[in-house]
Amino acid sequence: MLLLEHYGMRLLVVGANGLLGSNVVYAGQQRGWDVCGTYHSTRPDFDMPLTQFDLGDYEAFGALLEEYTPDVVVNCAAMTDVDGCERDPEQAQLLNGDAPGGLATHCEAHDVKFLHISTDYVFDGTVRDPYVEETTPNPVQAYGESKLAGERAVRSESETALIARLSFVWGIHRSAGDLIGFPAWVRNQLRAGEAVPLFTDQWVTPTRAGQAAGTLLDLIAQEEERLYHVACASCMTPYEFGTVIAEQVETDSVLVCEGSIADVDRAAIRPKYTCLDVGKVTDALERAQPTVREDVEAAWELVD
């Protein structure tokens, strides 16, 4: 239910060379929107205006808004290395906590709509029912703490900002053309004939970046201003996700074997259950969210 007056909207994507950012760029261009973007270090291969921008230097963001005069800013940039955040919580707080509030401040001053991307890791994983947007967050690691701080900073600066939480993001990088994330690793292991040990004691709702990008732009077009969970409709373990990928790869699924989250020694705790309830976004857009099998089939149409 898109609003036709948004056809020529100008969109500024912060973090355009990331997996999600590249898909937001692609989705915007497919709709005929006027898209521009920023990147941190590697310039993506998009035919559009691009500026190198350090998220930590968010005080300088106002100059970019004056240069590009966007209607909407989508902040896809973040420090997403969960273990790296645990080792350097100050940097995580700067990039994931302080910077989003700074971007939102500039957008408010320039009358620009702001969309910020957050994460399922704001939850502690102690429940066994999908989290709704109204559930009180309780992060258990520095990454989740910093992302929750970012949500709160954005909301304190802008009552009209749109915030979206994603989960276990994967997909095709729309600049490089490569499959990125969990399915890529599983596919590569299977093709190499290597065992694929996957957790049976962790539950997630995987988010395909391409599907999320389209959903985010639909929410923008409908002028939504709330918090939404954006993911697939399937709550599953990585092991179950891996078996779906094995079917798509058409290789021996016996290589997919059961593992435990306790088998891997990592700096940061991972919550065992972060499935997101997608009922709110389903109602807002008046369409069902895809299952993980539907998402995998859609992605495989674009990869070998």
Secondary structure as UniProt FT lines:
FT   HELIX           4..6
FT   TURN            7..8
FT   STRAND          10..14
FT   TURN            15..17
FT   HELIX           19..30
FT   TURN            31..32
FT   STRAND          34..39
FT   STRAND          50..52
FT   HELIX           55..60
FT   HELIX           61..68
FT   STRAND          72..75
FT   HELIX           82..87
FT   HELIX           89..92
FT   HELIX           93..98
FT   HELIX           99..109
FT   TURN            110..111
FT   STRAND          113..119
FT   HELIX           120..122
FT   TURN            133..134
FT   HELIX           142..157
FT   TURN            159..160
FT   STRAND          162..166
FT   STRAND          169..172
FT   TURN            174..176
FT   STRAND          179..180
FT   HELIX           182..191
FT   TURN            192..193
FT   STRAND          196..199
FT   STRAND          203..204
FT   STRAND          207..208
FT   HELIX           209..221
FT   TURN            222..223
FT   STRAND          227..229
FT   HELIX           238..249
FT   HELIX           253..255
FT   STRAND          256..259
FT   HELIX           261..263
FT   HELIX           279..285
FT   HELIX           292..300
//
